[in-house]
Amino acid sequence: RPGILVLVNDADWELL
């Protein structure tokens, strides 16, 4: 997982 930002819960970003 080469640093992919995903949006979760409307305004919560997670770095995968």
PyMOL commands that set and color helices and strands:
alter all, ss='L'
color gray80, all
select strands_A, chain A and resi 5-8+12-15
alter strands_A, ss='S'
color yellow, strands_A
deselect
rebuild
show_as cartoon
